[in-house]
Amino acid sequence: GGEPNVLAVRLAPEDQSSRWYPGAGIYRNVWLTMTGPQHVAHWGTYVTTPKVSEARATVAVRTELRNRAAAPARLAVRTSIRDASGRVVSRTETGVTLPASGAETVNAILEVEKPQRWDIERPYLYEAVSELLSGGRVVDRYVTPFGIRTIEFNRDRGFLLNGRPVKLHGVCMHHDLGALGTAINRRALERQLEILRGMGVNAIRTSHNPPAPELLELTDRLGFLVMDEAFDMWKVPKVPNGYAKYWDQWGETDLRDMVRRDRNHPSIIMWSIGNEIPEQRRPEGGQMARRLVEICHQEDPTRPVTAALDYPVEASQNGFARRWTSKDLTTSRGFTRSS
C-alpha cells in the first residue's frame, strides 16, 4: 500500500552478558534481502566436490527453493559453474514444480575438466550460479563462491589438503579489531590476516563465536584454514547474563544457521561446537555433545567436528570427548564420516 514499511531492531544489552566486552550496538553489517514469490532459499545452496582428480572434478550442487505464492509454480533451475575469469565451465538445467506455499530441493551434478584446486598457496575460487527461470525469464539468481579441494585428517600423516600433508600453524582470533574497536571493518580484517601471514600463520580458530562473514570471504581469498567455532557456553553459564539464558530456545537454531551459512567456504576444514564448555564435567555433557555433533553432520557431513577441552579426563569419562561414528548418530541427511 501507500504506507511505508518500518523495520525496527531493539537492543537490550545487559551487564555481564559476555566474558569480553562486545559493545552495546549493532557492530556487524546487516542486510535486507528482497525476493520474488519464487526464489532460492536463504543460504539455500550447498556445494560439495565428492570426486576430485587432476583430470576432472565432480561438483554437486543442492539448491533449496521456496514458493510464497498460493498456487504451484512450474519453473526451471539452471546451475552454472564459472571459473575465476567468469567463464562458464559447466552447466545443467532441470525442471521443477514448486508446491503452493511450499519448498523443493533440486540436486545437480556437474563436471569440471582439469580443475584448479583451492590451496593455501593458490586459493583458486569458482562460483556456482543458481538461476530460477519462469517462462524463460530469470526470476531469481543466487551466486555461491566455492573451492575445489579435498581434506582429510589421517592419524599417520596428519592433516591432508589435496592429498598433501600440511602443518597447521594456527591462532585463536577474537572478533574485535583491537584499538579500532568492534565494528566490522573489512580492510582492518584483511590487515590482521596479512600480519598473521607474515608471522607464519596459516590457520585461524574463530574464538569463540561464529565469525563475521567478511572474515571467511577473506580466508577463502587469502588461503587460510579455519576452525569455525559456534559457542563459548551452552546451558551452564560462565557469566550471569550470558548465552546460557538463551540456550534452550536458540542453541540448535544458531548452530544450524552457522553451518548452513558457512559450509560452502573452502577455507573451513572443521567445526567446533564449543570452547571450554562446563558441561565437560557434568554427566549430561556427553549426550549434549553428541547431539551437537549430529546437528553439524546433518547440515554438513564433509567436515569433522571438534571442541576445545580444558578438562580432558572428565570429558573422556562422560563421553563428551568420544569419537562419534555414523552408527552412533541419527542423521537424516547422509552423514558418512566420523567426528
C-alpha positions in Angstrom: 0.0 0.0 0.0 0.9 3.6 0.4 2.2 3.4 3.9 6.0 2.9 4.4 7.2 -0.3 6.0 9.2 0.1 9.2 11.8 -2.4 10.3 12.7 -1.9 14.0 15.5 -3.5 16.0 15.6 -3.2 19.7 18.8 -3.7 21.6 18.7 -4.7 25.3 22.3 -5.1 26.5 22.9 -6.4 30.0 25.8 -6.3 32.3 27.9 -9.5 32.5 26.4 -10.8 29.2 29.8 -11.9 27.9 33.3 -12.8 29.2 34.5 -10.0 26.8 33.0 -6.5 26.2 31.3 -6.9 22.8 29.9 -3.4 22.6 26.2 -2.5 23.0 25.3 -1.7 19.4 25.0 -3.4 16.1 28.7 -4.0 15.3 28.3 -6.2 12.2 26.7 -5.4 8.9 23.0 -6.1 8.4 21.4 -6.9 5.0 17.9 -6.8 3.8 17.3 -9.3 1.0 14.3 -8.8 -1.2 13.0 -11.6 -3.5 10.0 -12.5 -5.6 7.5 -15.2 -4.7 9.7 -18.0 -6.1 13.3 -17.8 -5.1 16.3 -19.6 -3.8 16.1 -20.0 0.0 18.3 -18.1 2.3 21.6 -19.9 2.5 19.8 -22.3 0.1 22.8 -23.7 -1.8 25.2 -26.4 -0.7 28.2 -27.2 -2.9 30.4 -30.2 -2.4 33.2 -31.8 -4.5 32.8 -35.5 -3.9 35.3 -36.6 -6.6 38.5 -34.6 -7.4 41.3 -35.6 -9.7 43.8 -33.8 -12.0 41.6 -34.6 -14.9 38.2 -33.6 -13.6 36.1 -32.8 -10.5 32.6 -33.7 -9.8 30.7 -30.8 -8.3 27.4 -31.5 -6.5 25.1 -28.5 -6.0 22.0 -28.8 -3.9 19.6 -25.9 -4.2 16.6 -25.3 -1.9 13.8 -23.4 -3.5 10.8 -21.6 -1.9 7.4 -20.5 -3.2 5.4 -17.9 -1.3 2.6 -17.9 -3.8 -0.8 -19.6 -3.1 -0.5 -21.5 -6.4 2.0 -24.1 -7.6 4.7 -22.8 -10.0 6.4 -24.6 -12.9 10.0 -23.4 -13.2 13.4 -24.4 -14.5 16.6 -24.3 -12.4 19.8 -23.6 -14.3 23.1 -24.2 -12.5 26.3 -22.9 -13.9 29.9 -23.2 -12.7 32.1 -20.2 -13.5 35.9 -20.1 -13.2 37.9 -17.2 -11.7 37.7 -15.3 -15.0 33.9 -15.6 -15.2 33.9 -18.2 -17.9 31.2 -20.9 -17.7 33.0 -24.3 -17.5 29.9 -26.4 -16.8 26.1 -26.0 -16.9 23.0 -28.0 -16.3 19.2 -27.3 -16.3 16.3 -29.1 -14.9 12.5 -28.5 -14.5 10.8 -28.4 -11.1 7.3 -27.8 -9.8 7.2 -25.8 -6.6 4.1 -26.6 -4.5 1.9 -23.8 -3.3 3.3 -22.1 -0.2 6.0 -24.8 -0.2 9.5 -25.8 -0.9 11.5 -28.1 -3.1 15.2 -29.2 -3.4 17.0 -29.7 -6.7 20.2 -31.7 -6.9 22.6 -31.0 -9.8 25.8 -32.9 -10.7 28.3 -31.1 -12.8 31.8 -32.0 -14.2 34.7 -29.5 -14.3 37.5 -30.5 -16.6 41.1 -30.0 -15.4 40.0 -28.2 -12.2 42.1 -25.6 -10.5 42.3 -26.7 -6.8 41.9 -24.3 -3.9 45.0 -24.4 -1.7 46.7 -22.2 0.9 49.4 -21.4 -1.7 46.9 -20.7 -4.5 43.4 -20.2 -3.2 41.5 -20.5 -6.5 37.8 -19.9 -6.3 34.9 -20.9 -8.6 31.3 -19.7 -8.5 28.1 -21.7 -8.6 25.4 -19.6 -10.2 21.8 -20.8 -9.5 19.2 -19.3 -11.7 15.4 -19.8 -11.4 13.5 -19.3 -14.6 9.8 -18.9 -15.3 8.8 -18.9 -18.9 12.4 -18.4 -19.9 12.8 -15.3 -17.8 15.2 -15.3 -14.8 13.2 -14.6 -11.6 16.0 -15.2 -9.1 19.7 -15.5 -9.3 21.9 -16.8 -6.4 25.8 -16.8 -6.6 27.8 -19.1 -4.3 31.6 -18.9 -4.3 33.3 -22.2 -3.6 36.6 -24.0 -4.0 37.5 -27.4 -5.4 39.7 -29.2 -2.9 39.9 -32.3 -0.7 40.6 -32.5 3.1 41.4 -35.5 5.3 42.6 -36.0 8.9 44.9 -39.0 8.9 46.3 -40.4 12.2 49.5 -41.4 10.4 50.1 -38.4 8.1 48.2 -35.6 9.9 46.0 -33.1 8.0 46.0 -33.6 4.3 44.9 -30.8 1.9 44.5 -32.1 -1.7 46.4 -35.2 -0.5 49.4 -33.2 0.7 50.3 -33.1 4.4 50.0 -29.6 5.8 51.1 -28.5 9.2 48.6 -26.2 10.9 50.3 -23.1 12.3 47.2 -21.6 13.9 46.0 -18.8 16.2 42.8 -18.1 18.1 41.3 -14.9 16.6 38.7 -13.0 18.5 36.2 -10.9 16.7 37.4 -7.4 17.8 39.8 -5.2 15.9 41.9 -4.1 18.8 42.3 -0.3 19.0 39.9 0.1 16.1 37.0 -1.3 18.2 34.4 -4.0 17.5 32.5 -2.6 14.5 33.3 -4.6 11.4 35.9 -3.2 9.0 36.9 -5.3 6.0 40.3 -3.6 5.4 41.2 -4.0 9.1 40.3 -7.7 9.0 42.4 -8.1 5.9 45.3 -6.2 7.5 45.1 -8.6 10.5 45.4 -11.6 8.2 48.3 -10.0 6.3 50.2 -9.5 9.6 49.4 -13.1 10.7 50.6 -14.5 7.4 53.8 -12.6 7.9 54.2 -14.4 11.2 53.9 -17.8 9.5 50.2 -18.3 10.4 48.1 -20.4 8.0 45.1 -21.4 10.2 42.5 -19.4 12.2 40.2 -20.5 15.1 37.2 -18.2 15.4 37.3 -17.7 19.1 34.7 -18.2 20.4 31.7 -17.5 18.2 30.6 -17.6 14.6 32.8 -15.2 12.6 31.7 -12.3 10.6 31.1 -13.5 7.0 33.6 -10.9 5.8 36.4 -12.8 7.6 35.5 -16.1 5.8 35.4 -14.3 2.5 39.0 -13.1 3.2 40.2 -16.5 4.4 38.9 -18.1 1.2 40.6 -15.4 -0.9 43.9 -15.3 1.0 44.4 -19.0 1.7 43.9 -19.6 5.4 42.5 -22.8 7.0 39.6 -22.2 9.5 38.2 -23.9 12.6 34.7 -22.4 12.6 33.6 -22.2 16.3 30.0 -21.8 17.5 29.8 -21.3 21.3 31.6 -20.2 24.4 28.9 -21.6 26.6 26.0 -23.9 26.5 23.4 -24.3 29.2 25.7 -23.9 32.2 26.6 -20.2 32.5 30.1 -18.7 32.7 28.7 -15.2 33.4 25.2 -14.4 34.9 23.6 -13.0 31.7 25.5 -15.0 29.1 24.3 -17.1 26.2 23.2 -19.8 28.7 20.0 -17.8 29.2 19.0 -18.4 25.6 20.4 -21.9 25.1 17.2 -23.9 25.2 15.4 -21.6 22.7 18.3 -20.8 20.4 21.2 -23.3 20.7 20.2 -25.7 17.9 18.9 -22.9 15.6 22.1 -20.9 16.0 24.3 -23.9 15.3 22.3 -25.0 12.2 22.4 -21.4 10.9 26.1 -21.1 11.3 26.8 -24.4 9.5 24.3 -23.6 6.7 25.8 -20.1 6.3 29.4 -21.1 6.2 29.5 -24.6 4.7 30.4 -23.5 1.2 33.7 -21.8 2.3 36.7 -23.9 1.2 38.8 -22.4 3.9 36.8 -24.1 6.6 38.2 -27.5 7.5 36.3 -28.3 10.7 33.5 -27.2 13.0 33.9 -26.5 16.7 30.9 -26.9 19.0 32.4 -25.1 21.9 35.2 -23.6 23.9 35.9 -24.9 27.4 32.3 -25.8 28.0 31.4 -26.5 31.7 29.3 -29.5 30.6 32.6 -31.3 30.1 32.5 -32.1 33.8 28.8 -33.0 34.1 27.0 -36.3 33.5 24.8 -34.8 30.7 27.8 -33.4 28.8 28.4 -36.4 26.6 24.8 -36.6 25.3 24.7 -32.9 24.7 28.0 -33.0 22.7 26.6 -36.0 20.7 23.5 -34.0 19.7 25.5 -31.0 18.6 27.9 -33.2 16.5 24.8 -34.8 15.0 23.4 -31.4 14.0 26.7 -30.4 12.4 26.8 -33.6 10.3 23.1 -33.3 9.3 23.9 -29.9 7.8 27.4 -30.8 6.5 28.7 -34.4 6.5 32.0 -33.4 4.8 33.9 -31.9 7.8 34.9 -33.3 11.2 33.6 -31.8 14.4 35.7 -30.9 17.5 35.7 -28.8 20.7 38.2 -27.1 22.9 38.6 -29.2 26.1 40.2 -27.9 29.3 39.1 -30.9 31.4 40.1 -33.8 29.2 39.9 -36.5 31.9 36.3 -35.7 32.8 35.3 -35.2 29.2 36.6 -38.6 28.4 34.7 -40.2 31.3 31.3 -38.7 30.5 31.5 -39.2 26.7 32.0 -35.6 25.8 35.3 -36.3 24.0 34.0 -39.6 22.4 34.7 -40.2 18.7 31.2 -40.5 17.3 30.6 -42.6 14.2 27.8 -42.8 11.8 26.4 -45.8 13.7 26.1 -43.7 16.8 24.3 -40.8 15.2 20.7 -40.4 13.8 21.1 -38.3 10.8 18.6 -37.6 8.0 21.0 -36.0 5.5 23.5 -38.6 4.7 26.2 -38.5 7.4 29.1 -40.7 6.2 32.1 -39.5 8.2 33.1 -39.7 11.9 33.9 -36.7 14.0 
